[in-house]
Amino acid sequence: MFHSISDYLYEHIKIANSEFVVAILLLLLIAVCSVAGYYICVKLLGLLERVVAKTETTWDDDLLNPRFLSAVSQLAPALVVKWMLPGFFAHSPDSVKWLSVITSIYILATVVYMISIFNLNLYNAFAKRPKLSRLAVKGIVQMFNLIVIALGVIIALSIIVGKTPIAILTALGASAAVLSLVFKDTIMGFVASIQLSVNDMVNVGEWIVADQYGANGSVVTISLTTVKVLNWDNSISTIPPYALVSGSFKNYRHMQQSGARRIERSVFVDITTVGYCTPAQIAALRERGWLGDRTDEEAAGMVNLRLFRDYLTAYLRGHKDVRQDCTLMVRQMQPTTQGLPIELYFFSAVTKWVEFEAIQADIFDHVYAAVGLFGLSLFQTPAGTDFKPGHALAK
């Protein structure tokens, strides 16, 4: 049909420079058809957008959003031009070869743009869903976009020089070593991003500690080349993804998910105050109900440190903010020159930092206040003021 139209114009237009006039008319006709094709495509995509908006699922709303549909509509006029050119200019294809090349490159660029937008929409769809937002897909999406752009550039070069993409790739193969060196970090980051995602090593929002990089905070971004950690002092630490894969780091995900955060702290008892309980101490402890089920006779033959450890165990067992289904013990550690460490090892039922610190402080406030009732003293290195006249140590 297009060939017949061009033949008809060439036969019936008998003026000076008729070939040029016919070419202009044909180009104008192609332009009108391409504009018409664009608006027809916009109308059809508008119908599709309304259908997508009425569906129950939200995935199609995220993937087929107006930005993606707008990119698709940009493809319609170029396809019309590419389809009509060979028929209209069959007699002189070389005269519009440049227009055919430009149209092909435009179509290629639009396709690459559409794929990039679709990948971005897919990433945003993952980010909106709590169960999927933790997956480290940003680096994978970025690498896929780079691959698509690289393929687009290779195909564009093949269109311009009139060679096949395989020939272009063969020519680039000679410089593969140089390219691998230039894009070493990108390639390693891509592989590391896949490993982080597949092995579920770290996700956005999780608390990690990587001492060698000064990182101690929440992961805010996992991209192709960097993992950004917002530290608790509001600074940002940037870590290469492959460093997390090849090195070591601590992830507190399980602590956050389990709702149990460990407390492991010692108080140092002055060994010289350890001894058998006196009747006055037993009476004071009985009055407070700190002897448990023991009788006064049983308590009289026990060491005050043992009673103190048993009391702390019972105190933790009855504390509302201590997890009873996790390890809980009060143990005696190896004596040091600073005294005898009595370690409290248990798990808080609260993991949020501020509340956790408050609970830990309340428990040890009680420990410090209770130790004297058992006839024990906590060790601390004496200061200069301790030796002033009138102080106990100066006597």
C-alpha positions as CSV (number, residue, x, y, z in Angstrom):
1,M,0.0,0.0,0.0
2,F,2.8,2.5,0.9
3,H,4.6,1.6,-2.3
4,S,1.5,2.4,-4.3
5,I,1.1,5.8,-2.7
6,S,4.7,6.8,-3.4
7,D,4.3,5.6,-7.0
8,Y,1.1,7.7,-7.5
9,L,2.8,10.8,-6.2
10,Y,5.9,10.4,-8.3
11,E,3.7,9.9,-11.4
12,H,1.2,12.8,-10.9
13,I,3.4,15.6,-9.6
14,K,5.0,17.2,-12.6
15,I,6.9,20.3,-11.3
16,A,10.5,21.3,-10.8
17,N,12.3,19.4,-8.1
18,S,9.4,17.0,-8.0
19,E,11.4,14.3,-6.2
20,F,12.2,16.6,-3.4
21,V,8.6,17.8,-3.1
22,V,7.3,14.2,-3.1
23,A,9.9,13.3,-0.4
24,I,8.6,16.2,1.7
25,L,5.0,15.2,1.2
26,L,5.8,11.6,2.2
27,L,7.7,12.7,5.3
28,L,4.8,14.9,6.3
29,L,2.4,12.0,5.8
30,I,4.6,9.8,7.9
31,A,4.7,12.5,10.6
32,V,0.9,12.8,10.6
33,C,0.5,9.0,10.9
34,S,3.1,8.8,13.7
35,V,1.3,11.6,15.7
36,A,-2.0,9.8,15.1
37,G,-0.4,6.5,16.3
38,Y,0.9,8.3,19.4
39,Y,-2.5,9.6,20.4
40,I,-4.2,6.2,19.7
41,C,-1.6,4.5,21.9
42,V,-2.2,7.1,24.7
43,K,-5.9,6.4,24.6
44,L,-5.4,2.6,24.7
45,L,-2.9,2.9,27.5
46,G,-5.3,5.2,29.4
47,L,-7.9,2.4,29.2
48,L,-5.3,0.0,30.5
49,E,-4.5,2.3,33.4
50,R,-8.1,2.5,34.4
51,V,-8.4,-1.3,34.3
52,V,-5.2,-1.6,36.4
53,A,-6.6,0.8,39.0
54,K,-9.8,-1.3,39.4
55,T,-8.0,-4.6,40.1
56,E,-7.7,-5.8,43.7
57,T,-3.9,-6.4,43.6
58,T,-1.5,-3.5,44.0
59,W,1.4,-5.1,42.2
60,D,0.0,-4.0,38.8
61,D,-0.5,-0.5,40.1
62,D,3.2,-0.3,41.2
63,L,4.6,-1.9,38.0
64,L,2.4,-0.4,35.4
65,N,2.3,3.1,36.8
66,P,1.8,6.3,34.7
67,R,5.5,6.9,34.2
68,F,6.0,3.4,32.7
69,L,2.9,3.7,30.5
70,S,4.1,7.2,29.3
71,A,7.4,5.6,28.2
72,V,5.5,2.9,26.3
73,S,3.5,5.6,24.5
74,Q,6.8,7.2,23.3
75,L,7.5,4.0,21.4
76,A,4.4,4.3,19.2
77,P,5.4,7.1,16.8
78,A,8.9,5.6,16.2
79,L,7.4,2.2,15.4
80,V,5.0,3.9,12.9
81,V,8.0,5.7,11.2
82,K,10.0,2.5,11.1
83,W,7.1,0.7,9.6
84,M,6.2,3.2,6.9
85,L,9.7,4.4,5.7
86,P,10.6,1.3,3.7
87,G,7.3,1.3,1.8
88,F,7.3,5.1,1.0
89,F,11.0,5.3,-0.1
90,A,11.4,1.9,-1.8
91,H,12.7,3.7,-4.9
92,S,15.4,5.6,-3.0
93,P,16.1,3.9,0.3
94,D,19.5,5.6,0.6
95,S,17.9,9.1,0.8
96,V,16.3,8.3,4.1
97,K,18.9,5.9,5.5
98,W,19.9,8.5,8.1
99,L,16.3,8.8,9.2
100,S,16.0,5.0,9.5
101,V,19.2,4.9,11.6
102,I,17.9,7.7,13.9
103,T,14.5,6.0,14.3
104,S,16.2,2.7,15.2
105,I,18.4,4.3,17.8
106,Y,15.3,6.1,19.2
107,I,13.4,2.9,19.4
108,L,16.4,1.2,21.2
109,A,16.8,4.1,23.6
110,T,13.1,4.0,24.4
111,V,13.1,0.3,25.1
112,V,16.1,0.7,27.4
113,Y,14.3,3.5,29.2
114,M,11.2,1.4,29.6
115,I,13.2,-1.5,31.1
116,S,14.9,0.8,33.5
117,I,11.6,2.3,34.6
118,F,10.2,-1.2,35.1
119,N,13.1,-2.2,37.2
120,L,12.8,0.9,39.3
121,N,9.1,0.2,39.7
122,L,9.9,-3.3,40.8
123,Y,12.4,-2.1,43.4
124,N,9.8,0.5,44.7
125,A,7.2,-2.3,44.9
126,F,9.6,-4.4,47.0
127,A,10.3,-1.3,49.2
128,K,6.6,-0.7,49.9
129,R,6.1,-4.2,51.3
130,P,7.4,-4.9,54.8
131,K,8.2,-8.6,54.1
132,L,10.2,-7.8,50.9
133,S,11.7,-4.4,51.8
134,R,14.5,-6.0,53.8
135,L,15.8,-7.9,50.7
136,A,19.0,-6.5,49.3
137,V,17.6,-6.1,45.7
138,K,18.8,-2.5,45.1
139,G,22.3,-3.6,44.0
140,I,20.8,-6.3,41.7
141,V,18.4,-3.8,40.1
142,Q,21.3,-1.4,39.5
143,M,23.5,-4.0,38.0
144,F,20.7,-5.2,35.7
145,N,20.1,-1.7,34.6
146,L,23.8,-1.3,33.8
147,I,23.7,-4.6,31.8
148,V,20.7,-3.3,29.8
149,I,22.3,0.0,29.1
150,A,25.6,-1.7,28.1
151,L,23.7,-3.9,25.7
152,G,21.8,-0.9,24.4
153,V,25.1,0.9,23.7
154,I,26.5,-2.1,21.8
155,I,23.4,-2.5,19.7
156,A,23.4,1.3,18.9
157,L,27.0,1.1,17.8
158,S,26.1,-1.9,15.6
159,I,23.3,0.1,14.0
160,I,25.5,3.1,13.4
161,V,28.5,1.2,11.8
162,G,26.3,-1.4,10.1
163,K,27.9,-4.3,11.9
164,T,26.2,-7.1,13.9
165,P,26.3,-6.8,17.7
166,I,28.4,-10.0,17.8
167,A,31.1,-8.2,15.8
168,I,31.0,-5.3,18.2
169,L,31.3,-7.7,21.2
170,T,34.2,-9.4,19.5
171,A,36.0,-6.1,19.1
172,L,35.3,-5.2,22.7
173,G,36.6,-8.6,23.8
174,A,40.2,-7.4,23.2
175,S,39.7,-4.8,25.9
176,A,37.9,-7.1,28.3
177,A,40.9,-7.1,30.7
178,V,40.9,-3.3,30.8
179,L,37.1,-3.2,31.3
180,S,37.2,-5.8,34.1
181,L,39.9,-3.7,35.8
182,V,37.9,-0.5,35.5
183,F,34.6,-2.1,36.6
184,K,36.2,-4.3,39.2
185,D,34.4,-2.7,42.2
186,T,31.1,-2.8,40.3
187,I,31.4,-6.5,39.4
188,M,32.5,-7.4,42.9
189,G,29.6,-5.3,44.3
190,F,27.1,-7.1,42.1
191,V,28.3,-10.5,43.1
192,A,28.4,-9.5,46.8
193,S,24.8,-8.0,46.5
194,I,23.6,-11.3,45.2
195,Q,25.3,-13.2,48.0
196,L,24.0,-10.8,50.7
197,S,20.5,-11.3,49.3
198,V,20.6,-15.1,48.7
199,N,22.2,-15.9,52.0
200,D,20.0,-13.4,53.8
201,M,23.0,-11.9,55.6
202,V,21.8,-8.4,56.0
203,N,18.8,-6.3,55.1
204,V,17.8,-2.7,55.2
205,G,16.7,-1.6,58.7
206,E,18.8,-4.1,60.6
207,W,21.4,-3.2,63.3
208,I,24.9,-4.3,62.4
209,V,28.4,-3.8,63.9
210,A,31.5,-3.8,61.7
211,D,34.3,-2.6,63.9
212,Q,36.9,-2.5,61.2
213,Y,34.8,0.1,59.4
214,G,33.6,2.0,62.4
215,A,30.1,1.0,61.7
216,N,27.6,0.5,64.5
217,G,24.0,1.3,63.6
218,S,21.1,0.7,61.3
219,V,21.5,-0.2,57.6
220,V,19.8,2.4,55.5
221,T,20.9,1.5,52.0
222,I,22.3,-1.6,50.2
223,S,23.3,-0.6,46.7
224,L,25.6,-2.0,44.0
225,T,28.8,-0.5,45.4
226,T,28.0,0.6,49.0
227,V,26.2,-0.4,52.1
228,K,25.4,2.7,54.2
229,V,25.0,2.4,57.9
230,L,23.5,5.2,60.0
231,N,25.5,5.0,63.2
232,W,24.0,5.8,66.6
233,D,25.9,9.1,66.7
234,N,24.1,10.1,63.4
235,S,27.2,9.6,61.3
236,I,27.2,7.5,58.2
237,S,29.6,4.6,57.6
238,T,30.0,3.4,54.0
239,I,31.1,-0.2,53.5
240,P,31.7,-2.1,50.2
241,P,29.3,-5.0,49.9
242,Y,32.1,-7.5,49.2
243,A,33.7,-6.4,52.5
244,L,30.7,-7.8,54.4
245,V,30.8,-11.0,52.4
246,S,34.6,-11.6,52.7
247,G,34.9,-10.2,56.2
248,S,32.9,-10.5,59.4
249,F,30.3,-8.4,61.0
250,K,27.7,-8.7,63.8
251,N,24.0,-8.6,62.9
252,Y,21.4,-8.1,65.7
253,R,18.5,-9.2,63.6
254,H,17.7,-12.3,65.7
255,M,17.9,-10.2,68.9
256,Q,15.3,-7.8,67.5
257,Q,13.1,-10.5,66.1
258,S,13.2,-12.7,69.3
259,G,12.4,-9.8,71.6
260,A,15.2,-10.8,74.0
261,R,18.3,-8.7,74.5
262,R,21.2,-9.9,76.6
263,I,22.5,-8.3,79.7
264,E,25.9,-9.5,80.9
265,R,27.4,-7.3,83.7
266,S,29.4,-8.0,86.8
267,V,29.6,-6.3,90.2
268,F,33.0,-6.7,92.1
269,V,32.6,-7.8,95.7
270,D,35.3,-7.1,98.2
271,I,36.6,-10.6,99.1
272,T,37.4,-9.5,102.7
273,T,33.7,-9.0,103.4
274,V,32.7,-12.6,102.4
275,G,31.9,-14.7,105.5
276,Y,29.1,-16.5,107.4
277,C,25.9,-14.6,108.1
278,T,25.5,-13.1,111.5
279,P,22.2,-13.3,113.5
280,A,21.6,-9.6,112.8
281,Q,22.0,-10.0,109.1
282,I,19.7,-13.0,109.1
283,A,17.0,-11.1,111.0
284,A,17.3,-8.1,108.5
285,L,17.0,-10.4,105.6
286,R,14.1,-12.3,107.2
287,E,12.3,-9.0,107.7
288,R,12.5,-8.2,104.0
289,G,11.6,-11.7,102.9
290,W,14.9,-12.2,101.2
291,L,15.7,-15.6,102.7
292,G,13.2,-17.4,100.6
293,D,12.1,-20.8,102.0
294,R,15.1,-21.2,104.3
295,T,14.8,-21.2,108.0
296,D,16.9,-19.0,110.2
297,E,18.9,-22.1,111.3
298,E,19.6,-23.0,107.7
299,A,20.7,-19.5,106.9
300,A,22.9,-19.3,109.9
301,G,25.3,-21.9,108.5
302,M,25.5,-20.3,105.0
303,V,28.0,-17.8,103.5
304,N,26.5,-14.4,102.9
305,L,27.7,-14.4,99.3
306,R,25.7,-17.6,98.6
307,L,22.6,-16.0,100.0
308,F,23.3,-12.9,97.9
309,R,23.6,-14.9,94.7
310,D,20.4,-16.9,95.5
311,Y,18.5,-13.7,96.2
312,L,19.6,-12.1,93.0
313,T,18.5,-15.2,91.1
314,A,15.1,-15.1,92.7
315,Y,14.9,-11.3,92.1
316,L,15.5,-11.8,88.4
317,R,13.1,-14.7,88.2
318,G,10.4,-12.5,89.5
319,H,11.2,-9.4,87.4
320,K,8.5,-8.5,84.8
321,D,11.0,-7.2,82.3
322,V,13.3,-10.3,82.4
323,R,12.8,-13.1,79.9
324,Q,12.2,-16.3,81.9
325,D,12.5,-18.6,78.8
326,C,16.1,-17.6,78.2
327,T,19.3,-18.3,80.0
328,L,19.3,-16.7,83.5
329,M,22.1,-17.1,86.1
330,V,24.1,-15.3,88.7
331,R,27.6,-16.7,88.7
332,Q,30.9,-16.3,90.4
333,M,33.8,-15.4,88.1
334,Q,37.6,-15.8,88.5
335,P,38.8,-13.4,91.3
336,T,40.8,-10.4,90.2
337,T,42.9,-7.7,91.9
338,Q,39.8,-5.5,91.8
339,G,37.7,-8.0,93.7
340,L,35.5,-11.0,93.1
341,P,33.3,-10.6,90.0
342,I,29.7,-11.7,90.5
343,E,28.1,-11.7,87.0
344,L,24.4,-11.3,86.2
345,Y,23.7,-13.1,82.9
346,F,20.1,-12.7,81.7
347,F,17.9,-11.4,78.9
348,S,15.7,-8.3,78.9
349,A,12.2,-8.6,77.5
350,V,12.6,-5.2,75.9
351,T,15.0,-4.6,73.0
352,K,14.6,-0.9,72.2
353,W,17.7,0.9,73.3
354,V,16.4,3.6,75.6
355,E,13.9,1.3,77.4
356,F,16.6,-1.5,77.6
357,E,19.1,0.8,79.2
358,A,16.5,2.0,81.8
359,I,15.6,-1.6,82.7
360,Q,19.3,-2.5,83.0
361,A,20.0,0.5,85.2
362,D,17.0,-0.2,87.5
363,I,18.1,-3.7,88.1
364,F,21.7,-2.8,89.0
365,D,20.5,0.1,91.1
366,H,18.8,-2.5,93.2
367,V,21.8,-4.8,93.2
368,Y,24.1,-1.9,94.5
369,A,21.5,-1.0,97.2
370,A,20.9,-4.6,98.4
371,V,24.5,-5.8,98.7
372,G,25.1,-4.1,102.0
373,L,22.2,-5.9,103.7
374,F,24.1,-9.2,103.2
375,G,27.2,-7.8,104.9
376,L,29.1,-7.5,101.6
377,S,30.9,-4.5,100.1
378,L,31.6,-3.7,96.5
379,F,35.2,-3.0,95.6
380,Q,36.3,0.3,94.0
381,T,39.7,1.7,93.6
382,P,40.3,4.3,96.4
383,A,40.7,7.9,95.4
384,G,42.8,10.6,97.0
385,T,39.9,11.9,99.1
386,D,39.5,8.4,100.7
387,F,42.7,9.0,102.7
388,K,41.7,12.3,104.2
389,P,41.4,12.5,108.0
390,G,38.0,11.2,109.1
391,H,37.5,8.8,106.2
392,A,37.2,5.1,106.9
393,L,40.2,4.2,104.9
394,A,42.4,6.8,106.8
395,K,41.7,5.3,110.2
